[in-house]
C-alpha cells in the first residue's frame, strides 16, 4: 500500500472527523494498536480492513492508500 501517503491521509481523515484511533479501530473491528500501526505506515491493512476504512470515511481505498 501507499506508505507515507497512507499515513498522512489516514491521520488527516481522523483529524477531520475529530476521532481517536480507538474510535476508528472499534468501528472497523481491529485493535487500536493495529490501527495505529496502519496509520503510521508500519503495517499494511488487509484488503477487508482497507475496505472497511474506506466505507467508514465515505471514500475509496485508492483515495486513502494510493
PDB file of N, H, CA, C and O in Angstrom:
ATOM      1  N   UNK A   1       0.828  -1.198   0.000  1.00  0.00           N
ATOM      2  CA  UNK A   1       0.000   0.000   0.000  1.00  0.00           C
ATOM      3  C   UNK A   1       0.861   1.244   0.000  1.00  0.00           C
ATOM      4  O   UNK A   1       2.060   1.164  -0.265  1.00  0.00           O
ATOM      5  N   UNK A   2       0.281   2.379   0.289  1.00  0.00           N
ATOM      6  H   UNK A   2      -0.693   2.444   0.504  1.00  0.00           H
ATOM      7  CA  UNK A   2       0.884   3.652  -0.004  1.00  0.00           C
ATOM      8  C   UNK A   2       1.896   4.271   0.932  1.00  0.00           C
ATOM      9  O   UNK A   2       2.304   5.408   0.692  1.00  0.00           O
ATOM     10  N   UNK A   3       2.333   3.591   1.997  1.00  0.00           N
ATOM     11  H   UNK A   3       2.002   2.668   2.193  1.00  0.00           H
ATOM     12  CA  UNK A   3       3.398   4.136   2.834  1.00  0.00           C
ATOM     13  C   UNK A   3       3.074   5.482   3.457  1.00  0.00           C
ATOM     14  O   UNK A   3       2.060   5.625   4.140  1.00  0.00           O
ATOM     15  N   UNK A   4       3.943   6.485   3.221  1.00  0.00           N
ATOM     16  H   UNK A   4       4.767   6.369   2.666  1.00  0.00           H
ATOM     17  CA  UNK A   4       3.768   7.803   3.836  1.00  0.00           C
ATOM     18  C   UNK A   4       2.463   8.477   3.429  1.00  0.00           C
ATOM     19  O   UNK A   4       1.839   9.160   4.241  1.00  0.00           O
ATOM     20  N   UNK A   5       2.047   8.289   2.175  1.00  0.00           N
ATOM     21  H   UNK A   5       2.555   7.735   1.516  1.00  0.00           H
ATOM     22  CA  UNK A   5       0.782   8.888   1.745  1.00  0.00           C
ATOM     23  C   UNK A   5      -0.364   8.322   2.577  1.00  0.00           C
ATOM     24  O   UNK A   5      -1.258   9.056   2.998  1.00  0.00           O
ATOM     25  N   UNK A   6      -0.329   7.001   2.810  1.00  0.00           N
ATOM     26  H   UNK A   6       0.397   6.405   2.468  1.00  0.00           H
ATOM     27  CA  UNK A   6      -1.360   6.365   3.612  1.00  0.00           C
ATOM     28  C   UNK A   6      -1.368   6.973   5.003  1.00  0.00           C
ATOM     29  O   UNK A   6      -2.424   7.336   5.521  1.00  0.00           O
ATOM     30  N   UNK A   7      -0.194   7.084   5.606  1.00  0.00           N
ATOM     31  H   UNK A   7       0.664   6.789   5.185  1.00  0.00           H
ATOM     32  CA  UNK A   7      -0.085   7.639   6.955  1.00  0.00           C
ATOM     33  C   UNK A   7      -0.686   9.036   6.995  1.00  0.00           C
ATOM     34  O   UNK A   7      -1.497   9.342   7.868  1.00  0.00           O
ATOM     35  N   UNK A   8      -0.298   9.862   6.074  1.00  0.00           N
ATOM     36  H   UNK A   8       0.362   9.614   5.364  1.00  0.00           H
ATOM     37  CA  UNK A   8      -0.768  11.244   6.076  1.00  0.00           C
ATOM     38  C   UNK A   8      -2.267  11.334   5.813  1.00  0.00           C
ATOM     39  O   UNK A   8      -2.949  12.160   6.419  1.00  0.00           O
ATOM     40  N   UNK A   9      -2.785  10.505   4.925  1.00  0.00           N
ATOM     41  H   UNK A   9      -2.232   9.834   4.433  1.00  0.00           H
ATOM     42  CA  UNK A   9      -4.202  10.559   4.589  1.00  0.00           C
ATOM     43  C   UNK A   9      -5.058  10.049   5.746  1.00  0.00           C
ATOM     44  O   UNK A   9      -6.065  10.667   6.088  1.00  0.00           O
ATOM     45  N   UNK A  10      -4.668   8.929   6.352  1.00  0.00           N
ATOM     46  H   UNK A  10      -3.849   8.426   6.074  1.00  0.00           H
ATOM     47  CA  UNK A  10      -5.444   8.418   7.483  1.00  0.00           C
ATOM     48  C   UNK A  10      -5.439   9.400   8.645  1.00  0.00           C
ATOM     49  O   UNK A  10      -6.474   9.627   9.271  1.00  0.00           O
ATOM     50  N   UNK A  11      -4.300   9.975   8.934  1.00  0.00           N
ATOM     51  H   UNK A  11      -3.459   9.791   8.426  1.00  0.00           H
ATOM     52  CA  UNK A  11      -4.227  10.961  10.012  1.00  0.00           C
ATOM     53  C   UNK A  11      -5.103  12.167   9.692  1.00  0.00           C
ATOM     54  O   UNK A  11      -5.834  12.651  10.556  1.00  0.00           O
ATOM     55  N   UNK A  12      -5.034  12.648   8.471  1.00  0.00           N
ATOM     56  H   UNK A  12      -4.440  12.255   7.768  1.00  0.00           H
ATOM     57  CA  UNK A  12      -5.849  13.800   8.066  1.00  0.00           C
ATOM     58  C   UNK A  12      -7.339  13.485   8.181  1.00  0.00           C
ATOM     59  O   UNK A  12      -8.115  14.313   8.659  1.00  0.00           O
ATOM     60  N   UNK A  13      -7.735  12.295   7.745  1.00  0.00           N
ATOM     61  H   UNK A  13      -7.105  11.623   7.357  1.00  0.00           H
ATOM     62  CA  UNK A  13      -9.147  11.913   7.843  1.00  0.00           C
ATOM     63  C   UNK A  13      -9.576  11.801   9.303  1.00  0.00           C
ATOM     64  O   UNK A  13     -10.652  12.271   9.673  1.00  0.00           O
ATOM     65  N   UNK A  14      -8.749  11.189  10.119  1.00  0.00           N
ATOM     66  H   UNK A  14      -7.875  10.808   9.817  1.00  0.00           H
ATOM     67  CA  UNK A  14      -9.084  11.044  11.536  1.00  0.00           C
ATOM     68  C   UNK A  14      -9.234  12.410  12.200  1.00  0.00           C
ATOM     69  O   UNK A  14     -10.160  12.626  12.982  1.00  0.00           O
ATOM     70  N   UNK A  15      -8.332  13.321  11.889  1.00  0.00           N
ATOM     71  H   UNK A  15      -7.580  13.145  11.254  1.00  0.00           H
ATOM     72  CA  UNK A  15      -8.415  14.667  12.465  1.00  0.00           C
ATOM     73  C   UNK A  15      -9.624  15.424  11.928  1.00  0.00           C
ATOM     74  O   UNK A  15     -10.284  16.156  12.666  1.00  0.00           O
ATOM     75  N   UNK A  16      -9.909  15.247  10.645  1.00  0.00           N
ATOM     76  H   UNK A  16      -9.373  14.653  10.045  1.00  0.00           H
ATOM     77  CA  UNK A  16     -11.079  15.910  10.045  1.00  0.00           C
ATOM     78  C   UNK A  16     -12.373  15.460  10.710  1.00  0.00           C
ATOM     79  O   UNK A  16     -13.276  16.267  10.931  1.00  0.00           O
ATOM     80  N   UNK A  17     -12.461  14.179  11.026  1.00  0.00           N
ATOM     81  H   UNK A  17     -11.728  13.523  10.846  1.00  0.00           H
ATOM     82  CA  UNK A  17     -13.662  13.622  11.642  1.00  0.00           C
ATOM     83  C   UNK A  17     -13.639  13.756  13.167  1.00  0.00           C
ATOM     84  O   UNK A  17     -14.589  13.357  13.842  1.00  0.00           O
ATOM     85  N   UNK A  18     -12.546  14.320  13.712  1.00  0.00           N
ATOM     86  H   UNK A  18     -11.774  14.644  13.165  1.00  0.00           H
ATOM     87  CA  UNK A  18     -12.395  14.526  15.163  1.00  0.00           C
ATOM     88  C   UNK A  18     -12.565  13.231  15.945  1.00  0.00           C
ATOM     89  O   UNK A  18     -13.300  13.178  16.931  1.00  0.00           O
ATOM     90  N   UNK A  19     -11.876  12.189  15.493  1.00  0.00           N
ATOM     91  H   UNK A  19     -11.279  12.232  14.693  1.00  0.00           H
ATOM     92  CA  UNK A  19     -11.978  10.878  16.115  1.00  0.00           C
ATOM     93  C   UNK A  19     -10.641  10.434  16.690  1.00  0.00           C
ATOM     94  O   UNK A  19      -9.582  10.908  16.279  1.00  0.00           O
ATOM     95  N   UNK A  20     -10.710   9.519  17.644  1.00  0.00           N
ATOM     96  H   UNK A  20     -11.571   9.134  17.977  1.00  0.00           H
ATOM     97  CA  UNK A  20      -9.500   8.905  18.180  1.00  0.00           C
ATOM     98  C   UNK A  20      -9.197   7.636  17.395  1.00  0.00           C
ATOM     99  O   UNK A  20     -10.051   7.107  16.684  1.00  0.00           O
ATOM    100  N   UNK A  21      -7.980   7.166  17.539  1.00  0.00           N
ATOM    101  H   UNK A  21      -7.286   7.596  18.117  1.00  0.00           H
ATOM    102  CA  UNK A  21      -7.616   5.893  16.916  1.00  0.00           C
ATOM    103  C   UNK A  21      -8.513   4.785  17.455  1.00  0.00           C
ATOM    104  O   UNK A  21      -8.935   3.906  16.703  1.00  0.00           O
ATOM    105  N   UNK A  22      -8.801   4.823  18.733  1.00  0.00           N
ATOM    106  H   UNK A  22      -8.459   5.537  19.343  1.00  0.00           H
ATOM    107  CA  UNK A  22      -9.643   3.797  19.358  1.00  0.00           C
ATOM    108  C   UNK A  22     -11.038   3.778  18.745  1.00  0.00           C
ATOM    109  O   UNK A  22     -11.577   2.706  18.472  1.00  0.00           O
ATOM    110  N   UNK A  23     -11.625   4.944  18.528  1.00  0.00           N
ATOM    111  H   UNK A  23     -11.187   5.815  18.751  1.00  0.00           H
ATOM    112  CA  UNK A  23     -12.971   5.009  17.954  1.00  0.00           C
ATOM    113  C   UNK A  23     -13.001   4.399  16.557  1.00  0.00           C
ATOM    114  O   UNK A  23     -13.921   3.650  16.228  1.00  0.00           O
ATOM    115  N   UNK A  24     -12.018   4.710  15.748  1.00  0.00           N
ATOM    116  H   UNK A  24     -11.271   5.318  16.016  1.00  0.00           H
ATOM    117  CA  UNK A  24     -11.966   4.160  14.390  1.00  0.00           C
ATOM    118  C   UNK A  24     -11.741   2.662  14.440  1.00  0.00           C
ATOM    119  O   UNK A  24     -12.422   1.905  13.746  1.00  0.00           O
ATOM    120  N   UNK A  25     -10.792   2.229  15.255  1.00  0.00           N
ATOM    121  H   UNK A  25     -10.240   2.843  15.818  1.00  0.00           H
ATOM    122  CA  UNK A  25     -10.492   0.804  15.367  1.00  0.00           C
ATOM    123  C   UNK A  25     -11.727   0.010  15.765  1.00  0.00           C
ATOM    124  O   UNK A  25     -11.996  -1.047  15.193  1.00  0.00           O
ATOM    125  N   UNK A  26     -12.471   0.503  16.730  1.00  0.00           N
ATOM    126  H   UNK A  26     -12.253   1.361  17.194  1.00  0.00           H
ATOM    127  CA  UNK A  26     -13.688  -0.190  17.164  1.00  0.00           C
ATOM    128  C   UNK A  26     -14.709  -0.276  16.038  1.00  0.00           C
ATOM    129  O   UNK A  26     -15.362  -1.306  15.873  1.00  0.00           O
ATOM    130  N   UNK A  27     -14.853   0.794  15.262  1.00  0.00           N
ATOM    131  H   UNK A  27     -14.322   1.631  15.396  1.00  0.00           H
ATOM    132  CA  UNK A  27     -15.836   0.811  14.179  1.00  0.00           C
ATOM    133  C   UNK A  27     -15.490  -0.166  13.056  1.00  0.00           C
ATOM    134  O   UNK A  27     -16.384  -0.730  12.425  1.00  0.00           O
ATOM    135  N   UNK A  28     -14.190  -0.366  12.805  1.00  0.00           N
ATOM    136  H   UNK A  28     -13.463   0.092  13.317  1.00  0.00           H
ATOM    137  CA  UNK A  28     -13.801  -1.262  11.707  1.00  0.00           C
ATOM    138  C   UNK A  28     -13.407  -2.657  12.203  1.00  0.00           C
ATOM    139  O   UNK A  28     -13.069  -3.522  11.396  1.00  0.00           O
ATOM    140  N   UNK A  29     -13.445  -2.884  13.516  1.00  0.00           N
ATOM    141  H   UNK A  29     -13.720  -2.181  14.172  1.00  0.00           H
ATOM    142  CA  UNK A  29     -13.238  -4.212  14.059  1.00  0.00           C
ATOM    143  C   UNK A  29     -11.787  -4.662  14.176  1.00  0.00           C
ATOM    144  O   UNK A  29     -11.486  -5.843  14.002  1.00  0.00           O
ATOM    145  N   UNK A  30     -10.892  -3.731  14.470  1.00  0.00           N
ATOM    146  H   UNK A  30     -11.137  -2.772  14.612  1.00  0.00           H
ATOM    147  CA  UNK A  30      -9.491  -4.081  14.698  1.00  0.00           C
ATOM    148  C   UNK A  30      -9.054  -3.462  16.023  1.00  0.00           C
ATOM    149  O   UNK A  30      -9.772  -2.646  16.602  1.00  0.00           O
ATOM    150  N   UNK A  31      -7.882  -3.853  16.494  1.00  0.00           N
ATOM    151  H   UNK A  31      -7.299  -4.516  16.024  1.00  0.00           H
ATOM    152  CA  UNK A  31      -7.396  -3.276  17.750  1.00  0.00           C
ATOM    153  C   UNK A  31      -6.885  -1.860  17.503  1.00  0.00           C
ATOM    154  O   UNK A  31      -6.524  -1.489  16.386  1.00  0.00           O
ATOM    155  N   UNK A  32      -6.868  -1.095  18.574  1.00  0.00           N
ATOM    156  H   UNK A  32      -7.161  -1.397  19.481  1.00  0.00           H
ATOM    157  CA  UNK A  32      -6.323   0.254  18.491  1.00  0.00           C
ATOM    158  C   UNK A  32      -4.863   0.220  18.067  1.00  0.00           C
ATOM    159  O   UNK A  32      -4.419   1.048  17.271  1.00  0.00           O
ATOM    160  N   UNK A  33      -4.126  -0.736  18.598  1.00  0.00           N
ATOM    161  H   UNK A  33      -4.487  -1.408  19.245  1.00  0.00           H
ATOM    162  CA  UNK A  33      -2.714  -0.885  18.250  1.00  0.00           C
ATOM    163  C   UNK A  33      -2.544  -1.153  16.751  1.00  0.00           C
ATOM    164  O   UNK A  33      -1.688  -0.556  16.098  1.00  0.00           O
ATOM    165  N   UNK A  34      -3.359  -2.047  16.222  1.00  0.00           N
ATOM    166  H   UNK A  34      -4.054  -2.532  16.752  1.00  0.00           H
ATOM    167  CA  UNK A  34      -3.281  -2.370  14.794  1.00  0.00           C
ATOM    168  C   UNK A  34      -3.591  -1.124  13.954  1.00  0.00           C
ATOM    169  O   UNK A  34      -2.879  -0.821  12.997  1.00  0.00           O
ATOM    170  N   UNK A  35      -4.656  -0.410  14.322  1.00  0.00           N
ATOM    171  H   UNK A  35      -5.234  -0.656  15.100  1.00  0.00           H
ATOM    172  CA  UNK A  35      -4.981   0.812  13.573  1.00  0.00           C
ATOM    173  C   UNK A  35      -3.832   1.810  13.642  1.00  0.00           C
ATOM    174  O   UNK A  35      -3.469   2.409  12.630  1.00  0.00           O
ATOM    175  N   UNK A  36      -3.266   1.991  14.816  1.00  0.00           N
ATOM    176  H   UNK A  36      -3.561   1.504  15.638  1.00  0.00           H
ATOM    177  CA  UNK A  36      -2.155   2.924  14.975  1.00  0.00           C
ATOM    178  C   UNK A  36      -0.983   2.576  14.072  1.00  0.00           C
ATOM    179  O   UNK A  36      -0.355   3.457  13.485  1.00  0.00           O
ATOM    180  N   UNK A  37      -0.693   1.280  13.967  1.00  0.00           N
ATOM    181  H   UNK A  37      -1.203   0.565  14.444  1.00  0.00           H
ATOM    182  CA  UNK A  37       0.413   0.853  13.100  1.00  0.00           C
ATOM    183  C   UNK A  37       0.082   1.084  11.628  1.00  0.00           C
ATOM    184  O   UNK A  37       0.967   1.416  10.839  1.00  0.00           O
ATOM    185  N   UNK A  38      -1.185   0.911  11.253  1.00  0.00           N
ATOM    186  H   UNK A  38      -1.904   0.641  11.894  1.00  0.00           H
ATOM    187  CA  UNK A  38      -1.588   1.203   9.872  1.00  0.00           C
ATOM    188  C   UNK A  38      -1.430   2.697   9.607  1.00  0.00           C
ATOM    189  O   UNK A  38      -0.882   3.099   8.581  1.00  0.00           O
ATOM    190  N   UNK A  39      -1.916   3.516  10.543  1.00  0.00           N
ATOM    191  H   UNK A  39      -2.362   3.189  11.376  1.00  0.00           H
ATOM    192  CA  UNK A  39      -1.833   4.967  10.371  1.00  0.00           C
ATOM    193  C   UNK A  39      -0.384   5.437  10.275  1.00  0.00           C
ATOM    194  O   UNK A  39      -0.082   6.360   9.519  1.00  0.00           O
ATOM    195  N   UNK A  40       0.502   4.819  11.026  1.00  0.00           N
ATOM    196  H   UNK A  40       0.257   4.069  11.640  1.00  0.00           H
ATOM    197  CA  UNK A  40       1.919   5.184  10.991  1.00  0.00           C
ATOM    198  C   UNK A  40       2.662   4.625   9.781  1.00  0.00           C
ATOM    199  O   UNK A  40       3.803   5.003   9.515  1.00  0.00           O
ATOM    200  N   UNK A  41       2.012   3.729   9.055  1.00  0.00           N
ATOM    201  H   UNK A  41       1.085   3.422   9.270  1.00  0.00           H
ATOM    202  CA  UNK A  41       2.657   3.127   7.893  1.00  0.00           C
ATOM    203  C   UNK A  41       3.559   1.957   8.237  1.00  0.00           C
ATOM    204  O   UNK A  41       4.324   1.492   7.392  1.00  0.00           O
ATOM    205  N   UNK A  42       3.474   1.472   9.484  1.00  0.00           N
ATOM    206  H   UNK A  42       2.853   1.850  10.170  1.00  0.00           H
ATOM    207  CA  UNK A  42       4.287   0.344   9.925  1.00  0.00           C
ATOM    208  C   UNK A  42       3.704  -0.969   9.416  1.00  0.00           C
ATOM    209  O   UNK A  42       4.445  -1.895   9.086  1.00  0.00           O
ATOM    210  N   UNK A  43       2.378  -1.050   9.353  1.00  0.00           N
ATOM    211  H   UNK A  43       1.776  -0.298   9.622  1.00  0.00           H
ATOM    212  CA  UNK A  43       1.696  -2.244   8.858  1.00  0.00           C
ATOM    213  C   UNK A  43       0.741  -1.855   7.746  1.00  0.00           C
ATOM    214  O   UNK A  43       0.186  -0.756   7.730  1.00  0.00           O
ATOM    215  N   UNK A  44       0.565  -2.778   6.821  1.00  0.00           N
ATOM    216  H   UNK A  44       1.016  -3.671   6.834  1.00  0.00           H
ATOM    217  CA  UNK A  44      -0.425  -2.604   5.765  1.00  0.00           C
ATOM    218  C   UNK A  44      -1.718  -3.285   6.189  1.00  0.00           C
ATOM    219  O   UNK A  44      -1.680  -4.365   6.779  1.00  0.00           O
ATOM    220  N   UNK A  45      -2.857  -2.675   5.901  1.00  0.00           N
ATOM    221  H   UNK A  45      -2.888  -1.797   5.422  1.00  0.00           H
ATOM    222  CA  UNK A  45      -4.125  -3.312   6.244  1.00  0.00           C
ATOM    223  C   UNK A  45      -4.423  -4.449   5.268  1.00  0.00           C
ATOM    224  O   UNK A  45      -3.947  -4.458   4.133  1.00  0.00           O
ATOM    225  N   UNK A  46      -5.216  -5.398   5.736  1.00  0.00           N
ATOM    226  H   UNK A  46      -5.603  -5.391   6.658  1.00  0.00           H
ATOM    227  CA  UNK A  46      -5.743  -6.398   4.810  1.00  0.00           C
ATOM    228  C   UNK A  46      -6.696  -5.686   3.860  1.00  0.00           C
ATOM    229  O   UNK A  46      -7.116  -4.559   4.123  1.00  0.00           O
ATOM    230  N   UNK A  47      -7.030  -6.329   2.779  1.00  0.00           N
ATOM    231  H   UNK A  47      -6.689  -7.245   2.565  1.00  0.00           H
ATOM    232  CA  UNK A  47      -7.985  -5.739   1.832  1.00  0.00           C
ATOM    233  C   UNK A  47      -9.332  -5.498   2.507  1.00  0.00           C
ATOM    234  O   UNK A  47      -9.993  -4.493   2.248  1.00  0.00           O
ATOM    235  N   UNK A  48      -9.728  -6.416   3.365  1.00  0.00           N
ATOM    236  H   UNK A  48      -9.191  -7.233   3.576  1.00  0.00           H
ATOM    237  CA  UNK A  48     -11.003  -6.261   4.079  1.00  0.00           C
ATOM    238  C   UNK A  48     -10.959  -5.035   4.986  1.00  0.00           C
ATOM    239  O   UNK A  48     -11.902  -4.244   5.010  1.00  0.00           O
ATOM    240  N   UNK A  49      -9.872  -4.878   5.727  1.00  0.00           N
ATOM    241  H   UNK A  49      -9.106  -5.521   5.708  1.00  0.00           H
ATOM    242  CA  UNK A  49      -9.739  -3.723   6.618  1.00  0.00           C
ATOM    243  C   UNK A  49      -9.656  -2.429   5.820  1.00  0.00           C
ATOM    244  O   UNK A  49     -10.244  -1.418   6.206  1.00  0.00           O
ATOM    245  N   UNK A  50      -8.928  -2.457   4.709  1.00  0.00           N
ATOM    246  H   UNK A  50      -8.451  -3.278   4.395  1.00  0.00           H
ATOM    247  CA  UNK A  50      -8.835  -1.266   3.857  1.00  0.00           C
ATOM    248  C   UNK A  50     -10.221  -0.864   3.366  1.00  0.00           C
ATOM    249  O   UNK A  50     -10.552   0.321   3.328  1.00  0.00           O
ATOM    250  N   UNK A  51     -11.028  -1.853   2.991  1.00  0.00           N
ATOM    251  H   UNK A  51     -10.759  -2.816   3.022  1.00  0.00           H
ATOM    252  CA  UNK A  51     -12.390  -1.565   2.508  1.00  0.00           C
ATOM    253  C   UNK A  51     -13.239  -0.983   3.638  1.00  0.00           C
ATOM    254  O   UNK A  51     -13.977  -0.021   3.429  1.00  0.00           O
ATOM    255  N   UNK A  52     -13.135  -1.565   4.829  1.00  0.00           N
ATOM    256  H   UNK A  52     -12.535  -2.347   4.998  1.00  0.00           H
ATOM    257  CA  UNK A  52     -13.903  -1.056   5.971  1.00  0.00           C
ATOM    258  C   UNK A  52     -13.520   0.386   6.288  1.00  0.00           C
ATOM    259  O   UNK A  52     -14.383   1.208   6.595  1.00  0.00           O
ATOM    260  N   UNK A  53     -12.224   0.694   6.213  1.00  0.00           N
ATOM    261  H   UNK A  53     -11.522   0.026   5.963  1.00  0.00           H
ATOM    262  CA  UNK A  53     -11.786   2.067   6.450  1.00  0.00           C
ATOM    263  C   UNK A  53     -12.327   3.011   5.388  1.00  0.00           C
ATOM    264  O   UNK A  53     -12.753   4.122   5.702  1.00  0.00           O
ATOM    265  N   UNK A  54     -12.312   2.577   4.138  1.00  0.00           N
ATOM    266  H   UNK A  54     -11.966   1.674   3.883  1.00  0.00           H
ATOM    267  CA  UNK A  54     -12.834   3.415   3.053  1.00  0.00           C
ATOM    268  C   UNK A  54     -14.328   3.676   3.236  1.00  0.00           C
ATOM    269  O   UNK A  54     -14.789   4.804   3.061  1.00  0.00           O
ATOM    270  N   UNK A  55     -15.073   2.649   3.582  1.00  0.00           N
ATOM    271  H   UNK A  55     -14.699   1.733   3.724  1.00  0.00           H
ATOM    272  CA  UNK A  55     -16.512   2.816   3.814  1.00  0.00           C
ATOM    273  C   UNK A  55     -16.740   3.736   5.010  1.00  0.00           C
ATOM    274  O   UNK A  55     -17.587   4.628   4.959  1.00  0.00           O
ATOM    275  N   UNK A  56     -15.990   3.520   6.076  1.00  0.00           N
ATOM    276  H   UNK A  56     -15.302   2.796   6.117  1.00  0.00           H
ATOM    277  CA  UNK A  56     -16.132   4.339   7.280  1.00  0.00           C
ATOM    278  C   UNK A  56     -15.922   5.818   6.967  1.00  0.00           C
ATOM    279  O   UNK A  56     -16.673   6.670   7.441  1.00  0.00           O
ATOM    280  N   UNK A  57     -14.899   6.121   6.168  1.00  0.00           N
ATOM    281  H   UNK A  57     -14.288   5.429   5.783  1.00  0.00           H
ATOM    282  CA  UNK A  57     -14.589   7.514   5.833  1.00  0.00           C
ATOM    283  C   UNK A  57     -15.322   8.001   4.581  1.00  0.00           C
ATOM    284  O   UNK A  57     -15.093   9.119   4.118  1.00  0.00           O
ATOM    285  N   UNK A  58     -16.205   7.155   4.037  1.00  0.00           N
ATOM    286  H   UNK A  58     -16.391   6.247   4.413  1.00  0.00           H
ATOM    287  CA  UNK A  58     -17.001   7.524   2.867  1.00  0.00           C
ATOM    288  C   UNK A  58     -16.116   7.955   1.691  1.00  0.00           C
ATOM    289  O   UNK A  58     -16.336   8.996   1.073  1.00  0.00           O
ATOM    290  N   UNK A  59     -15.121   7.129   1.405  1.00  0.00           N
ATOM    291  H   UNK A  59     -14.943   6.283   1.907  1.00  0.00           H
ATOM    292  CA  UNK A  59     -14.205   7.412   0.311  1.00  0.00           C
ATOM    293  C   UNK A  59     -13.806   6.079  -0.324  1.00  0.00           C
ATOM    294  O   UNK A  59     -14.420   5.048  -0.048  1.00  0.00           O
ATOM    295  N   UNK A  60     -12.798   6.102  -1.158  1.00  0.00           N
ATOM    296  H   UNK A  60     -12.299   6.939  -1.382  1.00  0.00           H
ATOM    297  CA  UNK A  60     -12.346   4.883  -1.821  1.00  0.00           C
ATOM    298  C   UNK A  60     -11.042   4.388  -1.206  1.00  0.00           C
ATOM    299  O   UNK A  60     -10.311   5.147  -0.570  1.00  0.00           O
ATOM    300  N   UNK A  61     -10.772   3.126  -1.405  1.00  0.00           N
ATOM    301  H   UNK A  61     -11.366   2.510  -1.922  1.00  0.00           H
ATOM    302  CA  UNK A  61      -9.490   2.562  -0.974  1.00  0.00           C
ATOM    303  C   UNK A  61      -8.356   3.326  -1.640  1.00  0.00           C
ATOM    304  O   UNK A  61      -7.361   3.660  -0.996  1.00  0.00           O
ATOM    305  N   UNK A  62      -8.506   3.598  -2.918  1.00  0.00           N
ATOM    306  H   UNK A  62      -9.314   3.326  -3.441  1.00  0.00           H
ATOM    307  CA  UNK A  62      -7.465   4.303  -3.672  1.00  0.00           C
ATOM    308  C   UNK A  62      -7.175   5.682  -3.094  1.00  0.00           C
ATOM    309  O   UNK A  62      -6.022   6.112  -3.045  1.00  0.00           O
ATOM    310  N   UNK A  63      -8.218   6.368  -2.660  1.00  0.00           N
ATOM    311  H   UNK A  63      -9.154   6.018  -2.700  1.00  0.00           H
ATOM    312  CA  UNK A  63      -8.035   7.704  -2.107  1.00  0.00           C
ATOM    313  C   UNK A  63      -7.216   7.683  -0.816  1.00  0.00           C
ATOM    314  O   UNK A  63      -6.453   8.609  -0.541  1.00  0.00           O
ATOM    315  N   UNK A  64      -7.377   6.641  -0.042  1.00  0.00           N
ATOM    316  H   UNK A  64      -7.997   5.888  -0.265  1.00  0.00           H
ATOM    317  CA  UNK A  64      -6.650   6.546   1.221  1.00  0.00           C
ATOM    318  C   UNK A  64      -5.245   5.978   1.017  1.00  0.00           C
ATOM    319  O   UNK A  64      -4.273   6.498   1.565  1.00  0.00           O
ATOM    320  N   UNK A  65      -5.147   4.927   0.240  1.00  0.00           N
ATOM    321  H   UNK A  65      -5.937   4.505  -0.205  1.00  0.00           H
ATOM    322  CA  UNK A  65      -3.913   4.133   0.248  1.00  0.00           C
ATOM    323  C   UNK A  65      -3.007   4.290  -0.972  1.00  0.00           C
ATOM    324  O   UNK A  65      -1.901   3.750  -0.985  1.00  0.00           O
ATOM    325  N   UNK A  66      -3.454   5.018  -1.993  1.00  0.00           N
ATOM    326  H   UNK A  66      -4.352   5.457  -1.982  1.00  0.00           H
ATOM    327  CA  UNK A  66      -2.601   5.136  -3.195  1.00  0.00           C
ATOM    328  C   UNK A  66      -2.480   6.583  -3.630  1.00  0.00           C
ATOM    329  O   UNK A  66      -1.806   6.876  -4.618  1.00  0.00           O
TER     330      UNK A  66
END
